[in-house]
Amino acid sequence: MLEVSNLSVNYYCGDKTIEAVKDISFGVNRGETLGILGESGSGKSTIAHAILNLISLPGKIVSGKIMLENSNILSLKEKELIKIRGEKISIIFQDPFTSLNPVYSIGEQIAETIKLHQGVSRNESWKRAVEMLEIVQIKEAKIRAKDFPHQFSGGMKQRVMIAMALACQPEYLIADEPTTALDVTIQAEILTLLKDVQKKYNLGIIYITHNFGIIKKICDRVLHC
């Protein structure tokens, strides 16, 4: 289980302290989906970033533990955190239009993730990048891997982000409102895809959203912020 215990995160603006997350506790098992539901500004994304220990100034994690395999993520050194991020826990951010580097091909960006975390050769990382594009149902993956982000639609970009997040076969996936920028039809396709890859990899998913309809459709349990 990925377990969050008594997590609190503050933001400091001059002499003002904002309690973004206060004493939150929850757990998620592999193979299940936990929904985190709340309106804008309720601290949902802050929880996501805290799980990966990505909170930076003016924010600060002031208390709590985030346990994975008997290790507290919040007490790990940066070198140890790099192994956790991507290999154990991955994240899909909510805006596919700004999450990809416009000057590198789609295949290069996925392959770089694989090469960084798993130390395989350039050829092997490229081969696996193409395989990941096939898994997220991008047609003609060998050809499209050479294309750049601007050549993909919003829905295709989000499929690429899912491919990148799954490239190192993590145990847990954080989906931070990944369908907010997409129309209803594409949104349904992405949700179906997430359920399919969850089954394939036995993923534990934390799905962050303000949309109760999505929570009802794909989540096993829900935490309200």
PyRosetta script that sets phi, psi and omega in degrees:
from pyrosetta import init, pose_from_sequence

init()
pose = pose_from_sequence("MLEVSNLSVNYYCGDKTIEAVKDISFGVNRGETLGILGESGSGKSTIAHAILNLISLPGKIVSGKIMLENSNILSLKEKELIKIRGEKISIIFQDPFTSLNPVYSIGEQIAETIKLHQGVSRNESWKRAVEMLEIVQIKEAKIRAKDFPHQFSGGMKQRVMIAMALACQPEYLIADEPTTALDVTIQAEILTLLKDVQKKYNLGIIYITHNFGIIKKICDRVLHC")
pose.set_psi(1, 139.8)
pose.set_omega(1, 166.7)
pose.set_phi(2, -88.6)
pose.set_psi(2, 118.1)
pose.set_omega(2, -171.5)
pose.set_phi(3, -124.9)
pose.set_psi(3, 124.9)
pose.set_omega(3, 176.9)
pose.set_phi(4, -106.2)
pose.set_psi(4, 126.4)
pose.set_omega(4, -176.2)
pose.set_phi(5, -126.7)
pose.set_psi(5, 121.9)
pose.set_omega(5, 172.3)
pose.set_phi(6, 51.0)
pose.set_psi(6, 45.7)
pose.set_omega(6, -178.0)
pose.set_phi(7, -79.4)
pose.set_psi(7, 129.2)
pose.set_omega(7, 174.5)
pose.set_phi(8, -133.1)
pose.set_psi(8, 134.6)
pose.set_omega(8, 180.0)
pose.set_phi(9, -131.8)
pose.set_psi(9, 129.1)
pose.set_omega(9, 177.8)
pose.set_phi(10, -114.4)
pose.set_psi(10, 153.0)
pose.set_omega(10, 169.8)
pose.set_phi(11, -117.6)
pose.set_psi(11, 137.0)
pose.set_omega(11, -175.4)
pose.set_phi(12, -113.7)
pose.set_psi(12, 117.9)
pose.set_omega(12, 179.5)
pose.set_phi(13, -120.6)
pose.set_psi(13, 95.9)
pose.set_omega(13, -175.0)
pose.set_phi(14, 64.1)
pose.set_psi(14, -123.5)
pose.set_omega(14, 178.8)
pose.set_phi(15, -95.6)
pose.set_psi(15, 11.3)
pose.set_omega(15, -178.9)
pose.set_phi(16, -103.9)
pose.set_psi(16, 135.3)
pose.set_omega(16, 177.7)
pose.set_phi(17, -113.2)
pose.set_psi(17, 125.4)
pose.set_omega(17, 178.2)
pose.set_phi(18, -109.2)
pose.set_psi(18, 120.5)
pose.set_omega(18, 178.4)
pose.set_phi(19, -85.8)
pose.set_psi(19, 92.3)
pose.set_omega(19, -176.0)
pose.set_phi(20, -72.9)
pose.set_psi(20, -39.4)
pose.set_omega(20, 177.9)
pose.set_phi(21, -134.9)
pose.set_psi(21, 130.3)
pose.set_omega(21, -176.0)
pose.set_phi(22, -129.9)
pose.set_psi(22, 110.6)
pose.set_omega(22, 170.5)
pose.set_phi(23, 54.4)
pose.set_psi(23, 51.6)
pose.set_omega(23, -179.9)
pose.set_phi(24, -91.4)
pose.set_psi(24, 135.3)
pose.set_omega(24, 176.2)
pose.set_phi(25, -135.6)
pose.set_psi(25, 136.3)
pose.set_omega(25, 174.3)
pose.set_phi(26, -167.8)
pose.set_psi(26, 167.7)
pose.set_omega(26, 175.7)
pose.set_phi(27, -140.3)
pose.set_psi(27, 157.2)
pose.set_omega(27, 176.3)
pose.set_phi(28, -141.6)
pose.set_psi(28, 134.1)
pose.set_omega(28, 178.8)
pose.set_phi(29, -94.7)
pose.set_psi(29, 159.8)
pose.set_omega(29, 172.4)
pose.set_phi(30, -63.4)
pose.set_psi(30, 139.6)
pose.set_omega(30, 178.7)
pose.set_phi(31, 90.2)
pose.set_psi(31, -5.9)
pose.set_omega(31, 179.0)
pose.set_phi(32, -119.2)
pose.set_psi(32, 163.1)
pose.set_omega(32, 179.3)
pose.set_phi(33, -119.0)
pose.set_psi(33, 120.9)
pose.set_omega(33, 174.6)
pose.set_phi(34, -102.1)
pose.set_psi(34, 124.8)
pose.set_omega(34, 175.7)
pose.set_phi(35, -92.9)
pose.set_psi(35, 135.2)
pose.set_omega(35, 171.8)
pose.set_phi(36, -111.3)
pose.set_psi(36, 111.3)
pose.set_omega(36, -171.8)
pose.set_phi(37, -109.7)
pose.set_psi(37, 134.1)
pose.set_omega(37, 176.7)
pose.set_phi(38, 179.7)
pose.set_psi(38, 161.1)
pose.set_omega(38, -180.0)
pose.set_phi(39, -78.5)
pose.set_psi(39, 170.7)
pose.set_omega(39, 178.6)
pose.set_phi(40, -58.2)
pose.set_psi(40, 134.1)
pose.set_omega(40, 179.4)
pose.set_phi(41, 86.8)
pose.set_psi(41, 5.6)
pose.set_omega(41, -177.1)
pose.set_phi(42, -85.9)
pose.set_psi(42, -5.7)
pose.set_omega(42, 176.5)
pose.set_phi(43, 102.8)
pose.set_psi(43, 9.9)
pose.set_omega(43, -176.5)
pose.set_phi(44, -62.0)
pose.set_psi(44, -51.4)
pose.set_omega(44, -178.8)
pose.set_phi(45, -68.0)
pose.set_psi(45, -30.7)
pose.set_omega(45, 176.4)
pose.set_phi(46, -62.0)
pose.set_psi(46, -40.0)
pose.set_omega(46, 176.5)
pose.set_phi(47, -61.0)
pose.set_psi(47, -44.7)
pose.set_omega(47, -180.0)
pose.set_phi(48, -59.2)
pose.set_psi(48, -46.8)
pose.set_omega(48, -178.9)
pose.set_phi(49, -67.9)
pose.set_psi(49, -34.9)
pose.set_omega(49, 179.1)
pose.set_phi(50, -65.2)
pose.set_psi(50, -37.7)
pose.set_omega(50, -179.6)
pose.set_phi(51, -58.8)
pose.set_psi(51, -35.7)
pose.set_omega(51, 178.8)
pose.set_phi(52, -94.7)
pose.set_psi(52, 8.5)
pose.set_omega(52, -179.0)
pose.set_phi(53, 55.0)
pose.set_psi(53, 49.0)
pose.set_omega(53, -178.7)
pose.set_phi(54, -108.5)
pose.set_psi(54, 10.0)
pose.set_omega(54, 179.3)
pose.set_phi(55, -73.4)
pose.set_psi(55, 127.6)
pose.set_omega(55, 178.4)
pose.set_phi(56, -128.1)
pose.set_psi(56, 167.3)
pose.set_omega(56, -178.7)
pose.set_phi(57, -56.9)
pose.set_psi(57, 140.6)
pose.set_omega(57, 10.8)
pose.set_phi(58, -84.4)
pose.set_psi(58, 13.0)
pose.set_omega(58, 177.1)
pose.set_phi(59, -91.1)
pose.set_psi(59, 158.5)
pose.set_omega(59, 178.7)
pose.set_phi(60, -156.1)
pose.set_psi(60, 133.2)
pose.set_omega(60, 172.3)
pose.set_phi(61, -78.4)
pose.set_psi(61, 115.7)
pose.set_omega(61, -172.6)
pose.set_phi(62, -98.4)
pose.set_psi(62, -18.0)
pose.set_omega(62, 177.0)
pose.set_phi(63, -164.8)
pose.set_psi(63, 162.6)
pose.set_omega(63, 174.2)
pose.set_phi(64, 116.7)
pose.set_psi(64, 170.4)
pose.set_omega(64, 175.9)
pose.set_phi(65, -133.1)
pose.set_psi(65, 147.8)
pose.set_omega(65, 173.3)
pose.set_phi(66, -129.1)
pose.set_psi(66, 103.3)
pose.set_omega(66, -169.7)
pose.set_phi(67, -100.1)
pose.set_psi(67, 132.5)
pose.set_omega(67, 173.6)
pose.set_phi(68, -143.8)
pose.set_psi(68, 121.1)
pose.set_omega(68, -179.8)
pose.set_phi(69, 52.4)
pose.set_psi(69, 47.4)
pose.set_omega(69, 176.2)
pose.set_phi(70, 66.4)
pose.set_psi(70, 13.7)
pose.set_omega(70, 176.0)
pose.set_phi(71, -117.3)
pose.set_psi(71, 138.4)
pose.set_omega(71, 175.6)
pose.set_phi(72, -87.6)
pose.set_psi(72, 109.8)
pose.set_omega(72, -176.9)
pose.set_phi(73, -55.7)
pose.set_psi(73, -33.8)
pose.set_omega(73, -176.1)
pose.set_phi(74, -71.1)
pose.set_psi(74, -13.4)
pose.set_omega(74, -179.8)
pose.set_phi(75, -106.9)
pose.set_psi(75, 3.7)
pose.set_omega(75, -178.2)
pose.set_phi(76, -80.1)
pose.set_psi(76, 151.5)
pose.set_omega(76, 174.3)
pose.set_phi(77, -77.8)
pose.set_psi(77, 163.8)
pose.set_omega(77, -174.2)
pose.set_phi(78, -58.8)
pose.set_psi(78, -39.5)
pose.set_omega(78, 179.4)
pose.set_phi(79, -62.3)
pose.set_psi(79, -37.3)
pose.set_omega(79, 178.5)
pose.set_phi(80, -73.8)
pose.set_psi(80, -34.5)
pose.set_omega(80, 179.0)
pose.set_phi(81, -65.0)
pose.set_psi(81, -36.4)
pose.set_omega(81, 179.5)
pose.set_phi(82, -59.2)
pose.set_psi(82, -37.0)
pose.set_omega(82, 178.8)
pose.set_phi(83, -70.1)
pose.set_psi(83, -33.3)
pose.set_omega(83, 178.9)
pose.set_phi(84, -70.2)
pose.set_psi(84, -47.3)
pose.set_omega(84, -177.4)
pose.set_phi(85, -70.9)
pose.set_psi(85, 118.8)
pose.set_omega(85, 179.6)
pose.set_phi(86, 97.0)
pose.set_psi(86, -47.5)
pose.set_omega(86, -178.8)
pose.set_phi(87, -83.8)
pose.set_psi(87, -38.3)
pose.set_omega(87, -179.7)
pose.set_phi(88, -106.8)
pose.set_psi(88, -42.3)
pose.set_omega(88, -178.8)
pose.set_phi(89, -133.7)
pose.set_psi(89, 128.5)
pose.set_omega(89, 176.2)
pose.set_phi(90, -120.8)
pose.set_psi(90, 162.5)
pose.set_omega(90, -179.2)
pose.set_phi(91, -133.7)
pose.set_psi(91, 141.4)
pose.set_omega(91, 171.1)
pose.set_phi(92, -110.4)
pose.set_psi(92, 120.8)
pose.set_omega(92, -179.6)
pose.set_phi(93, -83.9)
pose.set_psi(93, 163.9)
pose.set_omega(93, -167.9)
pose.set_phi(94, -77.7)
pose.set_psi(94, -21.0)
pose.set_omega(94, -175.9)
pose.set_phi(95, -113.1)
pose.set_psi(95, 99.7)
pose.set_omega(95, -179.3)
pose.set_phi(96, -67.5)
pose.set_psi(96, -18.3)
pose.set_omega(96, -176.4)
pose.set_phi(97, -75.4)
pose.set_psi(97, -23.5)
pose.set_omega(97, -179.0)
pose.set_phi(98, -114.8)
pose.set_psi(98, -0.9)
pose.set_omega(98, -175.3)
pose.set_phi(99, -88.2)
pose.set_psi(99, -12.9)
pose.set_omega(99, -178.8)
pose.set_phi(100, -108.3)
pose.set_psi(100, 144.7)
pose.set_omega(100, 179.0)
pose.set_phi(101, -78.0)
pose.set_psi(101, 121.2)
pose.set_omega(101, -174.0)
pose.set_phi(102, -70.3)
pose.set_psi(102, -15.1)
pose.set_omega(102, -174.6)
pose.set_phi(103, -99.0)
pose.set_psi(103, -0.9)
pose.set_omega(103, 177.2)
pose.set_phi(104, -119.4)
pose.set_psi(104, 147.1)
pose.set_omega(104, 178.4)
pose.set_phi(105, -66.8)
pose.set_psi(105, 160.1)
pose.set_omega(105, 178.6)
pose.set_phi(106, -58.5)
pose.set_psi(106, -45.2)
pose.set_omega(106, -179.1)
pose.set_phi(107, -62.2)
pose.set_psi(107, -40.8)
pose.set_omega(107, 179.2)
pose.set_phi(108, -61.5)
pose.set_psi(108, -39.8)
pose.set_omega(108, -176.7)
pose.set_phi(109, -69.5)
pose.set_psi(109, -39.3)
pose.set_omega(109, 177.2)
pose.set_phi(110, -71.0)
pose.set_psi(110, -43.4)
pose.set_omega(110, -179.5)
pose.set_phi(111, -61.5)
pose.set_psi(111, -37.5)
pose.set_omega(111, 179.3)
pose.set_phi(112, -62.5)
pose.set_psi(112, -38.7)
pose.set_omega(112, 177.7)
pose.set_phi(113, -62.1)
pose.set_psi(113, -45.2)
pose.set_omega(113, -179.5)
pose.set_phi(114, -65.1)
pose.set_psi(114, -44.8)
pose.set_omega(114, -178.6)
pose.set_phi(115, -64.3)
pose.set_psi(115, -40.8)
pose.set_omega(115, -178.5)
pose.set_phi(116, -63.3)
pose.set_psi(116, -45.9)
pose.set_omega(116, -173.2)
pose.set_phi(117, -85.8)
pose.set_psi(117, -30.3)
pose.set_omega(117, -171.7)
pose.set_phi(118, -117.5)
pose.set_psi(118, -3.7)
pose.set_omega(118, 171.2)
pose.set_phi(119, 65.0)
pose.set_psi(119, 25.6)
pose.set_omega(119, 179.4)
pose.set_phi(120, -85.7)
pose.set_psi(120, 169.7)
pose.set_omega(120, -177.8)
pose.set_phi(121, -69.2)
pose.set_psi(121, 166.5)
pose.set_omega(121, 179.0)
pose.set_phi(122, -61.2)
pose.set_psi(122, -44.1)
pose.set_omega(122, -179.7)
pose.set_phi(123, -64.0)
pose.set_psi(123, -42.8)
pose.set_omega(123, -179.2)
pose.set_phi(124, -67.0)
pose.set_psi(124, -41.0)
pose.set_omega(124, -179.7)
pose.set_phi(125, -65.5)
pose.set_psi(125, -37.0)
pose.set_omega(125, 177.3)
pose.set_phi(126, -66.2)
pose.set_psi(126, -43.4)
pose.set_omega(126, 178.7)
pose.set_phi(127, -58.4)
pose.set_psi(127, -43.8)
pose.set_omega(127, -179.3)
pose.set_phi(128, -71.4)
pose.set_psi(128, -30.9)
pose.set_omega(128, 175.7)
pose.set_phi(129, -62.3)
pose.set_psi(129, -43.5)
pose.set_omega(129, 177.8)
pose.set_phi(130, -63.4)
pose.set_psi(130, -40.7)
pose.set_omega(130, 178.3)
pose.set_phi(131, -61.5)
pose.set_psi(131, -38.1)
pose.set_omega(131, 179.4)
pose.set_phi(132, -67.6)
pose.set_psi(132, -37.1)
pose.set_omega(132, 176.7)
pose.set_phi(133, -64.3)
pose.set_psi(133, -35.5)
pose.set_omega(133, 176.8)
pose.set_phi(134, -67.4)
pose.set_psi(134, -38.9)
pose.set_omega(134, 179.9)
pose.set_phi(135, -62.8)
pose.set_psi(135, -36.4)
pose.set_omega(135, 179.2)
pose.set_phi(136, -89.8)
pose.set_psi(136, 15.3)
pose.set_omega(136, 168.3)
pose.set_phi(137, 66.3)
pose.set_psi(137, 41.4)
pose.set_omega(137, 170.9)
pose.set_phi(138, -93.1)
pose.set_psi(138, 118.9)
pose.set_omega(138, -176.3)
pose.set_phi(139, -68.1)
pose.set_psi(139, 149.1)
pose.set_omega(139, 179.9)
pose.set_phi(140, 52.0)
pose.set_psi(140, 50.7)
pose.set_omega(140, -173.3)
pose.set_phi(141, -58.2)
pose.set_psi(141, -36.9)
pose.set_omega(141, -179.3)
pose.set_phi(142, -61.7)
pose.set_psi(142, -35.8)
pose.set_omega(142, 179.6)
pose.set_phi(143, -80.2)
pose.set_psi(143, -47.1)
pose.set_omega(143, -175.5)
pose.set_phi(144, -66.2)
pose.set_psi(144, -23.6)
pose.set_omega(144, 178.9)
pose.set_phi(145, -61.4)
pose.set_psi(145, -24.5)
pose.set_omega(145, -179.4)
pose.set_phi(146, -87.1)
pose.set_psi(146, -7.4)
pose.set_omega(146, -179.4)
pose.set_phi(147, -81.8)
pose.set_psi(147, 165.2)
pose.set_omega(147, -178.4)
pose.set_phi(148, -104.1)
pose.set_psi(148, 160.4)
pose.set_omega(148, -175.6)
pose.set_phi(149, -50.8)
pose.set_psi(149, -37.6)
pose.set_omega(149, -176.5)
pose.set_phi(150, -67.2)
pose.set_psi(150, -12.1)
pose.set_omega(150, 179.4)
pose.set_phi(151, -90.5)
pose.set_psi(151, 2.8)
pose.set_omega(151, -178.9)
pose.set_phi(152, -113.4)
pose.set_psi(152, 145.7)
pose.set_omega(152, 173.3)
pose.set_phi(153, -72.9)
pose.set_psi(153, 171.3)
pose.set_omega(153, 178.9)
pose.set_phi(154, -59.1)
pose.set_psi(154, -43.7)
pose.set_omega(154, 179.6)
pose.set_phi(155, -65.0)
pose.set_psi(155, -39.4)
pose.set_omega(155, 178.3)
pose.set_phi(156, -68.0)
pose.set_psi(156, -37.7)
pose.set_omega(156, 176.0)
pose.set_phi(157, -59.6)
pose.set_psi(157, -41.8)
pose.set_omega(157, -179.0)
pose.set_phi(158, -68.0)
pose.set_psi(158, -33.7)
pose.set_omega(158, 174.1)
pose.set_phi(159, -63.3)
pose.set_psi(159, -39.3)
pose.set_omega(159, 176.8)
pose.set_phi(160, -62.6)
pose.set_psi(160, -41.8)
pose.set_omega(160, 178.4)
pose.set_phi(161, -62.6)
pose.set_psi(161, -37.6)
pose.set_omega(161, 176.6)
pose.set_phi(162, -66.1)
pose.set_psi(162, -43.3)
pose.set_omega(162, 177.6)
pose.set_phi(163, -58.4)
pose.set_psi(163, -43.0)
pose.set_omega(163, -179.7)
pose.set_phi(164, -65.7)
pose.set_psi(164, -40.9)
pose.set_omega(164, -179.5)
pose.set_phi(165, -66.1)
pose.set_psi(165, -31.2)
pose.set_omega(165, -177.2)
pose.set_phi(166, -94.5)
pose.set_psi(166, -1.8)
pose.set_omega(166, -170.9)
pose.set_phi(167, -57.6)
pose.set_psi(167, -33.5)
pose.set_omega(167, -178.9)
pose.set_phi(168, -103.1)
pose.set_psi(168, 17.2)
pose.set_omega(168, 176.6)
pose.set_phi(169, 52.1)
pose.set_psi(169, 61.7)
pose.set_omega(169, 179.6)
pose.set_phi(170, -69.9)
pose.set_psi(170, 166.8)
pose.set_omega(170, 177.4)
pose.set_phi(171, -89.3)
pose.set_psi(171, -28.6)
pose.set_omega(171, -178.0)
pose.set_phi(172, -132.3)
pose.set_psi(172, 145.4)
pose.set_omega(172, -179.4)
pose.set_phi(173, -129.1)
pose.set_psi(173, 127.2)
pose.set_omega(173, 174.3)
pose.set_phi(174, -101.6)
pose.set_psi(174, 120.4)
pose.set_omega(174, 179.2)
pose.set_phi(175, -109.1)
pose.set_psi(175, 104.0)
pose.set_omega(175, -174.9)
pose.set_phi(176, -93.2)
pose.set_psi(176, 89.6)
pose.set_omega(176, -178.7)
pose.set_phi(177, 46.3)
pose.set_psi(177, 55.8)
pose.set_omega(177, -172.2)
pose.set_phi(178, -73.0)
pose.set_psi(178, -9.1)
pose.set_omega(178, -177.8)
pose.set_phi(179, -114.8)
pose.set_psi(179, 7.5)
pose.set_omega(179, -175.7)
pose.set_phi(180, -58.7)
pose.set_psi(180, -38.9)
pose.set_omega(180, -175.4)
pose.set_phi(181, -87.7)
pose.set_psi(181, 6.4)
pose.set_omega(181, -174.0)
pose.set_phi(182, -110.3)
pose.set_psi(182, 154.1)
pose.set_omega(182, 178.0)
pose.set_phi(183, -74.4)
pose.set_psi(183, 168.9)
pose.set_omega(183, -169.9)
pose.set_phi(184, -60.9)
pose.set_psi(184, -40.5)
pose.set_omega(184, -178.2)
pose.set_phi(185, -65.2)
pose.set_psi(185, -47.5)
pose.set_omega(185, 179.3)
pose.set_phi(186, -66.6)
pose.set_psi(186, -37.2)
pose.set_omega(186, 177.7)
pose.set_phi(187, -56.6)
pose.set_psi(187, -45.3)
pose.set_omega(187, 180.0)
pose.set_phi(188, -63.0)
pose.set_psi(188, -38.2)
pose.set_omega(188, 179.2)
pose.set_phi(189, -64.9)
pose.set_psi(189, -41.4)
pose.set_omega(189, -179.2)
pose.set_phi(190, -67.1)
pose.set_psi(190, -40.5)
pose.set_omega(190, 178.6)
pose.set_phi(191, -63.2)
pose.set_psi(191, -41.9)
pose.set_omega(191, 177.1)
pose.set_phi(192, -62.9)
pose.set_psi(192, -41.3)
pose.set_omega(192, 178.9)
pose.set_phi(193, -62.3)
pose.set_psi(193, -42.5)
pose.set_omega(193, 179.0)
pose.set_phi(194, -61.0)
pose.set_psi(194, -41.1)
pose.set_omega(194, 178.3)
pose.set_phi(195, -65.7)
pose.set_psi(195, -38.0)
pose.set_omega(195, 179.1)
pose.set_phi(196, -64.7)
pose.set_psi(196, -45.8)
pose.set_omega(196, -178.3)
pose.set_phi(197, -73.2)
pose.set_psi(197, -28.0)
pose.set_omega(197, 174.7)
pose.set_phi(198, -61.1)
pose.set_psi(198, -44.5)
pose.set_omega(198, 179.0)
pose.set_phi(199, -65.6)
pose.set_psi(199, -40.1)
pose.set_omega(199, -177.8)
pose.set_phi(200, -65.2)
pose.set_psi(200, -41.6)
pose.set_omega(200, -174.4)
pose.set_phi(201, -107.1)
pose.set_psi(201, 2.5)
pose.set_omega(201, -176.8)
pose.set_phi(202, 55.1)
pose.set_psi(202, 46.6)
pose.set_omega(202, -177.1)
pose.set_phi(203, -75.9)
pose.set_psi(203, 142.2)
pose.set_omega(203, 162.0)
pose.set_phi(204, -91.5)
pose.set_psi(204, 127.4)
pose.set_omega(204, -176.0)
pose.set_phi(205, -117.5)
pose.set_psi(205, 132.5)
pose.set_omega(205, 168.4)
pose.set_phi(206, -106.3)
pose.set_psi(206, 111.8)
pose.set_omega(206, -175.9)
pose.set_phi(207, -106.6)
pose.set_psi(207, 116.2)
pose.set_omega(207, -177.0)
pose.set_phi(208, -100.0)
pose.set_psi(208, 128.1)
pose.set_omega(208, -177.1)
pose.set_phi(209, -161.5)
pose.set_psi(209, 163.2)
pose.set_omega(209, 170.2)
pose.set_phi(210, -106.5)
pose.set_psi(210, 2.8)
pose.set_omega(210, -173.2)
pose.set_phi(211, -99.9)
pose.set_psi(211, 109.5)
pose.set_omega(211, -177.8)
pose.set_phi(212, -66.0)
pose.set_psi(212, -30.1)
pose.set_omega(212, 179.2)
pose.set_phi(213, -61.5)
pose.set_psi(213, -39.9)
pose.set_omega(213, 177.6)
pose.set_phi(214, -66.8)
pose.set_psi(214, -43.4)
pose.set_omega(214, 177.7)
pose.set_phi(215, -55.4)
pose.set_psi(215, -46.6)
pose.set_omega(215, -177.5)
pose.set_phi(216, -64.6)
pose.set_psi(216, -32.4)
pose.set_omega(216, -174.2)
pose.set_phi(217, -78.7)
pose.set_psi(217, -40.7)
pose.set_omega(217, -169.4)
pose.set_phi(218, -121.8)
pose.set_psi(218, -9.7)
pose.set_omega(218, -172.1)
pose.set_phi(219, -98.0)
pose.set_psi(219, 144.2)
pose.set_omega(219, 176.5)
pose.set_phi(220, -85.6)
pose.set_psi(220, -36.4)
pose.set_omega(220, 178.1)
pose.set_phi(221, -139.0)
pose.set_psi(221, 165.8)
pose.set_omega(221, -178.3)
pose.set_phi(222, -140.2)
pose.set_psi(222, 139.9)
pose.set_omega(222, 173.0)
pose.set_phi(223, -114.3)
pose.set_psi(223, 125.2)
pose.set_omega(223, -178.5)
pose.set_phi(224, -99.1)
pose.set_psi(224, 124.7)
pose.set_omega(224, 178.6)
pose.set_phi(225, -90.6)
pose.dump_pdb("model.pdb")
